[in-house]
Amino acid sequence: LLSFSTPTALAFSPCPTTTFKGTLTKLSSTTMDNEVNTEEAFAASTFPIKPDDLLARAKAVLSEEVNLGISDGGECLSNDFVFRAQFVEVDKEGYTNALKSFKLQDSFDIKQNFFGFTVDPMQTNRVWFYSRQIATHKNDFAGIEATGKELTLPPQSHHLDFDDDGLVTEFGFYTVDRAQGNTGGLGGAFGYFYGVGKPLPFPEGKPYKPSFRYSMLQKFGNLMQKLQKKKKD
């Protein structure tokens, strides 16, 4: 527990039992009961690209020279490539055409801030990673002149799937904490449109808002809880 008795120090209570201490010691050197044994999973995998090489491939694909198929003319993408996000699913042509038309790199100084790269032990051709994008509006975008505004997108979880030849077969991302940033909880291109004050003209391109039906269900649930509490009292 935290003690706030003084403004300059935080005191932490010790571990309550020796059993808990023993558990910590055990977990520090072994795999949890519900944790994947990654060594066994990778050893059993038939995917020809080893985890370390796949991580290196993923980072190369994300480099400025390749830029996930934008800077290299799509050479890193397989012919059956698919882009998937929460509200979007497009093929290779649709993906490259959309990003070229948005011209995000021309309109913003973007820092991707990637971290947490890992190979999925349950799907060994997939690399997971996160980003915390920060972008400065430096040129015209969607008819909005450069504002110099700094956009902070919410944390996003990404994945890249590869085929046996190291080509990307799928790229996708999802916002993992819509409470953070200043783009209304929106990631990807939707966040940039909203961030400059020109949100896309459909519900998915705007900050989350509960539906009328869901809002009424919540109010009904709260009312029932109050009534039950009164009965108990």
C-alpha positions as CSV (number, residue, x, y, z in Angstrom):
1,L,0.0,0.0,0.0
2,L,1.1,3.6,-0.5
3,S,1.4,6.0,2.4
4,F,1.0,9.7,1.8
5,S,1.8,10.8,5.3
6,T,4.6,13.0,4.0
7,P,4.7,14.9,0.7
8,T,8.3,13.9,-0.1
9,A,8.3,10.1,0.3
10,L,6.3,7.1,-0.7
11,A,6.4,4.1,1.6
12,F,5.6,0.6,0.3
13,S,4.4,-2.2,2.6
14,P,6.5,-5.4,2.5
15,C,5.3,-8.6,1.0
16,P,2.7,-10.0,3.4
17,T,3.7,-13.6,3.5
18,T,6.7,-15.9,2.8
19,T,4.4,-17.8,0.4
20,F,4.1,-14.8,-1.8
21,K,7.8,-14.2,-1.7
22,G,8.3,-17.8,-2.7
23,T,6.0,-17.4,-5.6
24,L,7.9,-14.4,-6.8
25,T,11.1,-16.4,-6.7
26,K,9.6,-19.2,-8.6
27,L,8.1,-17.0,-11.3
28,S,11.4,-15.2,-11.9
29,S,13.0,-18.4,-13.2
30,T,10.1,-20.4,-14.7
31,T,7.2,-20.0,-17.1
32,M,3.8,-19.3,-15.6
33,D,1.2,-22.0,-15.9
34,N,-0.8,-20.0,-18.4
35,E,2.2,-18.5,-20.3
36,V,3.3,-19.8,-23.7
37,N,6.6,-21.6,-23.7
38,T,8.1,-19.6,-26.5
39,E,11.2,-21.8,-26.9
40,E,9.0,-24.9,-27.5
41,A,6.6,-22.9,-29.8
42,F,9.4,-21.6,-32.0
43,A,11.2,-24.9,-32.1
44,A,8.0,-26.6,-33.3
45,S,7.3,-23.9,-35.9
46,T,7.5,-24.8,-39.6
47,F,7.8,-21.2,-40.7
48,P,11.2,-20.9,-42.4
49,I,12.2,-17.4,-41.1
50,K,13.5,-17.5,-37.6
51,P,12.2,-15.0,-35.0
52,D,15.3,-12.8,-34.9
53,D,15.5,-12.6,-38.7
54,L,11.7,-11.9,-38.8
55,L,12.1,-9.0,-36.4
56,A,14.9,-7.6,-38.5
57,R,12.7,-8.0,-41.6
58,A,9.9,-6.1,-39.9
59,K,12.1,-3.2,-38.9
60,A,13.5,-3.0,-42.5
61,V,10.0,-2.9,-43.9
62,L,9.1,0.0,-41.5
63,S,12.3,2.0,-42.4
64,E,12.0,5.2,-44.3
65,E,13.5,3.6,-47.4
66,V,10.7,1.1,-47.6
67,N,7.9,2.8,-45.5
68,L,5.6,-0.2,-45.6
69,G,5.3,-0.3,-49.4
70,I,5.0,3.4,-50.0
71,S,8.6,4.3,-50.7
72,D,9.6,1.1,-52.5
73,G,6.6,1.0,-54.8
74,G,5.0,-1.9,-53.0
75,E,7.9,-4.3,-53.6
76,C,7.8,-5.5,-49.9
77,L,4.1,-6.4,-50.2
78,S,2.8,-9.7,-51.5
79,N,0.3,-9.8,-54.3
80,D,-2.4,-10.9,-51.9
81,F,-1.6,-8.3,-49.3
82,V,-4.4,-7.1,-47.1
83,F,-4.5,-4.0,-44.8
84,R,-6.8,-4.4,-41.8
85,A,-7.8,-1.9,-39.2
86,Q,-10.9,-1.5,-36.9
87,F,-13.1,-0.1,-39.6
88,V,-11.1,-0.7,-42.8
89,E,-10.1,-3.7,-45.0
90,V,-8.5,-3.1,-48.4
91,D,-6.2,-4.9,-50.8
92,K,-2.7,-4.0,-51.9
93,E,-3.8,-1.5,-54.6
94,G,-6.4,0.2,-52.3
95,Y,-3.8,0.5,-49.5
96,T,-1.1,2.1,-51.6
97,N,-3.4,4.4,-53.4
98,A,-5.0,5.6,-50.2
99,L,-1.7,6.4,-48.5
100,K,-0.4,8.2,-51.6
101,S,-3.5,10.3,-51.8
102,F,-3.4,11.2,-48.1
103,K,0.3,12.4,-48.4
104,L,0.8,12.2,-44.6
105,Q,4.6,12.4,-44.9
106,D,4.4,15.6,-47.0
107,S,2.0,17.3,-44.6
108,F,3.4,16.2,-41.2
109,D,6.7,15.7,-39.6
110,I,6.0,12.2,-38.1
111,K,7.8,10.4,-35.4
112,Q,6.5,6.9,-35.2
113,N,8.1,6.0,-31.9
114,F,7.8,2.2,-32.4
115,F,8.6,-0.2,-29.6
116,G,7.8,-3.6,-28.2
117,F,8.6,-5.7,-31.2
118,T,7.9,-9.4,-30.7
119,V,7.2,-12.5,-32.8
120,D,3.9,-14.2,-32.0
121,P,4.7,-17.7,-30.7
122,M,1.1,-18.9,-31.6
123,Q,1.4,-17.5,-35.2
124,T,5.1,-17.5,-36.0
125,N,4.9,-15.5,-39.2
126,R,3.5,-12.5,-37.3
127,V,5.3,-9.6,-35.7
128,W,3.5,-7.5,-33.1
129,F,4.7,-4.0,-32.1
130,Y,3.4,-0.7,-30.7
131,S,3.6,3.0,-31.7
132,R,3.1,6.3,-30.0
133,Q,3.0,8.7,-32.9
134,I,3.7,12.4,-32.6
135,A,3.3,14.5,-35.7
136,T,3.7,18.2,-36.4
137,H,1.4,19.8,-39.0
138,K,4.0,21.4,-41.4
139,N,2.2,21.7,-44.8
140,D,-1.4,21.9,-46.2
141,F,-3.5,18.8,-45.4
142,A,-7.1,18.2,-46.5
143,G,-7.4,21.9,-47.4
144,I,-6.1,23.1,-44.0
145,E,-3.0,25.2,-44.1
146,A,0.0,24.3,-41.9
147,T,-0.8,25.1,-38.3
148,G,2.4,23.9,-36.6
149,K,0.1,22.0,-34.2
150,E,1.6,18.9,-32.6
151,L,-0.7,15.9,-32.9
152,T,-0.3,13.1,-30.3
153,L,-2.0,9.9,-31.4
154,P,-3.2,7.3,-28.9
155,P,-1.0,4.2,-28.4
156,Q,-1.6,1.7,-31.2
157,S,-0.9,-2.0,-31.5
158,H,0.3,-3.1,-35.0
159,H,1.0,-6.4,-36.6
160,L,2.9,-7.5,-39.8
161,D,2.3,-11.0,-41.3
162,F,5.0,-12.4,-43.7
163,D,5.0,-15.2,-46.2
164,D,7.9,-17.7,-46.6
165,D,9.7,-15.3,-48.9
166,G,9.6,-12.5,-46.4
167,L,6.9,-10.5,-48.2
168,V,4.2,-8.8,-46.1
169,T,0.8,-10.4,-46.5
170,E,-1.0,-8.4,-43.9
171,F,-0.6,-5.2,-42.0
172,G,-3.0,-4.0,-39.3
173,F,-3.4,-1.8,-36.3
174,Y,-5.8,-0.9,-33.5
175,T,-6.0,1.8,-30.9
176,V,-5.3,0.4,-27.5
177,D,-6.0,3.4,-25.3
178,R,-8.4,6.0,-26.7
179,A,-8.1,8.1,-23.6
180,Q,-4.6,9.3,-24.5
181,G,-3.5,11.8,-27.1
182,N,-5.2,14.8,-28.7
183,T,-6.9,13.2,-31.7
184,G,-10.1,12.1,-30.1
185,G,-8.9,8.6,-29.5
186,L,-8.5,8.1,-33.2
187,G,-5.5,6.4,-34.8
188,G,-4.2,6.1,-38.3
189,A,-5.3,8.6,-41.0
190,F,-8.6,9.2,-39.1
191,G,-6.6,10.7,-36.3
192,Y,-4.8,13.2,-38.6
193,F,-8.0,14.4,-40.1
194,Y,-9.6,14.9,-36.7
195,G,-6.4,16.5,-35.3
196,V,-6.3,19.3,-37.9
197,G,-10.0,20.1,-37.3
198,K,-11.5,18.3,-40.3
199,P,-12.8,15.0,-39.2
200,L,-14.1,12.6,-41.8
201,P,-17.9,12.8,-42.4
202,F,-18.9,9.5,-40.8
203,P,-19.2,8.1,-37.3
204,E,-16.1,5.9,-37.5
205,G,-14.0,9.0,-38.3
206,K,-15.0,10.8,-35.2
207,P,-14.4,10.2,-31.4
208,Y,-16.3,7.3,-29.9
209,K,-19.8,8.2,-28.8
210,P,-22.1,5.5,-27.3
211,S,-25.2,4.7,-29.3
212,F,-28.6,5.7,-28.0
213,R,-29.6,2.1,-27.3
214,Y,-26.4,1.4,-25.4
215,S,-26.7,4.7,-23.4
216,M,-30.3,3.8,-22.4
217,L,-29.2,0.3,-21.4
218,Q,-26.5,1.7,-19.1
219,K,-29.0,4.1,-17.5
220,F,-31.4,1.2,-17.0
221,G,-28.7,-0.8,-15.4
222,N,-27.8,2.0,-13.0
223,L,-31.4,2.5,-12.1
224,M,-31.8,-1.2,-11.2
225,Q,-28.7,-1.1,-9.1
226,K,-30.1,1.9,-7.1
227,L,-33.4,0.2,-6.6
228,Q,-31.8,-3.1,-5.4
229,K,-29.6,-1.1,-3.0
230,K,-32.7,0.6,-1.5
231,K,-34.4,-2.7,-1.0
232,K,-31.4,-4.0,0.9
233,D,-31.3,-0.9,3.1
